[in-house]
């Protein structure tokens, strides 16, 4: 990507993040973002063809930070049940903090974008694999990969929102159930 394009890309994300601190994503317009960023609407749409694509980029940036920070934290120790519990607690909080953006993304399908094929999905499942492997030395590599994949899939927007809104589960409830599914004692 050209340097000026990268600059515009980042400027748009930074501006959108700033605007989100004072505005709701549902009422924010792409023209508001372009105006606040000091760029033309055409430049904005060349970088992000719609609000859903912009929200996806914002969530991916935030997810990258979450993964990088968490990897750095767990790299220092051998994972324990308490470590897994802390990471899941943080991930559920991440889901909550970004729910409005995630809802916007799910409203408009993104052509050619499949989270399950993305590097971020792989990094996130790798993170959970690193946490689960020492906790379950008796599990096969296939089982670790499968459960990590399913954990991330269970917490995608639609299912997470369903469990929270339709089933009435709180994040502590979800944490308890997830730990039980992963055969980790919620008491640890």
MOBELKA-V623646 format. One record per residue. N is the residue number from 1. RES is the residue in three letters. NEAR is the number of other ideal C-beta (glycine too) atoms within 10 Angstrom. D_FIRST is the distance of its C-alpha to the first C-alpha in whole Angstrom. Layout:
N & RES & NEAR & D_FIRST
N & RES & NEAR & D_FIRST
//
This chain:
1 & UNK & 8 & 0
2 & UNK & 7 & 4
3 & UNK & 7 & 6
4 & UNK & 9 & 8
5 & UNK & 12 & 6
6 & UNK & 10 & 6
7 & UNK & 11 & 10
8 & UNK & 19 & 11
9 & UNK & 16 & 10
10 & UNK & 12 & 12
11 & UNK & 17 & 15
12 & UNK & 23 & 15
13 & UNK & 19 & 16
14 & UNK & 13 & 18
15 & UNK & 19 & 20
16 & UNK & 25 & 21
17 & UNK & 12 & 22
18 & UNK & 13 & 24
19 & UNK & 17 & 25
20 & UNK & 16 & 26
21 & UNK & 6 & 28
22 & UNK & 7 & 31
23 & UNK & 15 & 30
24 & UNK & 9 & 30
25 & UNK & 19 & 27
26 & UNK & 10 & 30
27 & UNK & 7 & 31
28 & UNK & 19 & 27
29 & UNK & 12 & 26
30 & UNK & 17 & 22
31 & UNK & 10 & 24
32 & UNK & 14 & 25
33 & UNK & 23 & 22
34 & UNK & 19 & 20
35 & UNK & 14 & 23
36 & UNK & 17 & 23
37 & UNK & 19 & 20
38 & UNK & 9 & 21
39 & UNK & 17 & 18
40 & UNK & 12 & 19
41 & UNK & 13 & 20
42 & UNK & 9 & 18
43 & UNK & 18 & 15
44 & UNK & 22 & 15
45 & UNK & 14 & 16
46 & UNK & 13 & 13
47 & UNK & 19 & 11
48 & UNK & 21 & 14
49 & UNK & 14 & 17
50 & UNK & 13 & 20
51 & UNK & 20 & 21
52 & UNK & 18 & 21
53 & UNK & 17 & 18
54 & UNK & 24 & 17
55 & UNK & 26 & 20
56 & UNK & 21 & 19
57 & UNK & 18 & 16
58 & UNK & 22 & 18
59 & UNK & 19 & 20
60 & UNK & 17 & 18
61 & UNK & 15 & 17
62 & UNK & 15 & 21
63 & UNK & 19 & 21
64 & UNK & 14 & 19
65 & UNK & 11 & 21
66 & UNK & 21 & 24
67 & UNK & 18 & 24
68 & UNK & 12 & 23
69 & UNK & 11 & 26
70 & UNK & 22 & 28
71 & UNK & 13 & 27
72 & UNK & 9 & 28
73 & UNK & 13 & 31
74 & UNK & 18 & 33
75 & UNK & 8 & 32
76 & UNK & 6 & 35
77 & UNK & 8 & 37
78 & UNK & 8 & 39
79 & UNK & 16 & 38
80 & UNK & 15 & 41
81 & UNK & 16 & 42
82 & UNK & 10 & 41
83 & UNK & 19 & 38
84 & UNK & 22 & 37
85 & UNK & 20 & 39
86 & UNK & 16 & 37
87 & UNK & 19 & 33
88 & UNK & 21 & 35
89 & UNK & 14 & 36
90 & UNK & 14 & 33
91 & UNK & 23 & 31
92 & UNK & 19 & 33
93 & UNK & 12 & 33
94 & UNK & 18 & 29
95 & UNK & 18 & 30
96 & UNK & 13 & 32
97 & UNK & 12 & 30
98 & UNK & 19 & 27
99 & UNK & 15 & 30
100 & UNK & 13 & 29
101 & UNK & 22 & 25
102 & UNK & 22 & 26
103 & UNK & 15 & 29
104 & UNK & 21 & 26
105 & UNK & 23 & 24
106 & UNK & 16 & 27
107 & UNK & 12 & 28
108 & UNK & 14 & 26
109 & UNK & 8 & 25
110 & UNK & 15 & 21
111 & UNK & 7 & 21
112 & UNK & 5 & 19
113 & UNK & 13 & 19
114 & UNK & 8 & 21
115 & UNK & 18 & 22
116 & UNK & 11 & 24
117 & UNK & 9 & 21
118 & UNK & 13 & 19
119 & UNK & 10 & 18
120 & UNK & 16 & 20
121 & UNK & 17 & 23
122 & UNK & 13 & 23
123 & UNK & 16 & 23
124 & UNK & 23 & 25
125 & UNK & 21 & 28
126 & UNK & 14 & 27
127 & UNK & 20 & 28
128 & UNK & 23 & 31
129 & UNK & 16 & 32
130 & UNK & 18 & 33
131 & UNK & 25 & 35
132 & UNK & 21 & 37
133 & UNK & 14 & 38
134 & UNK & 12 & 40
135 & UNK & 18 & 42
136 & UNK & 14 & 43
137 & UNK & 6 & 43
138 & UNK & 5 & 45
139 & UNK & 15 & 43
140 & UNK & 9 & 41
141 & UNK & 9 & 37
142 & UNK & 8 & 37
143 & UNK & 12 & 39
144 & UNK & 19 & 36
145 & UNK & 16 & 33
146 & UNK & 13 & 35
147 & UNK & 19 & 36
148 & UNK & 21 & 33
149 & UNK & 17 & 31
150 & UNK & 14 & 34
151 & UNK & 20 & 34
152 & UNK & 19 & 30
153 & UNK & 13 & 31
154 & UNK & 14 & 34
155 & UNK & 18 & 32
156 & UNK & 15 & 29
157 & UNK & 19 & 30
158 & UNK & 10 & 32
159 & UNK & 11 & 35
160 & UNK & 19 & 34
161 & UNK & 15 & 35
162 & UNK & 11 & 38
163 & UNK & 18 & 40
164 & UNK & 18 & 39
165 & UNK & 9 & 41
166 & UNK & 8 & 43
167 & UNK & 10 & 44
168 & UNK & 8 & 44
169 & UNK & 16 & 43
170 & UNK & 11 & 42
171 & UNK & 17 & 39
172 & UNK & 11 & 42
173 & UNK & 13 & 44
174 & UNK & 20 & 40
175 & UNK & 18 & 40
176 & UNK & 15 & 44
177 & UNK & 15 & 43
178 & UNK & 19 & 40
179 & UNK & 18 & 42
180 & UNK & 11 & 45
181 & UNK & 12 & 43
182 & UNK & 20 & 41
183 & UNK & 11 & 45
184 & UNK & 20 & 44
185 & UNK & 9 & 47
186 & UNK & 14 & 46
187 & UNK & 8 & 48
188 & UNK & 12 & 47
//
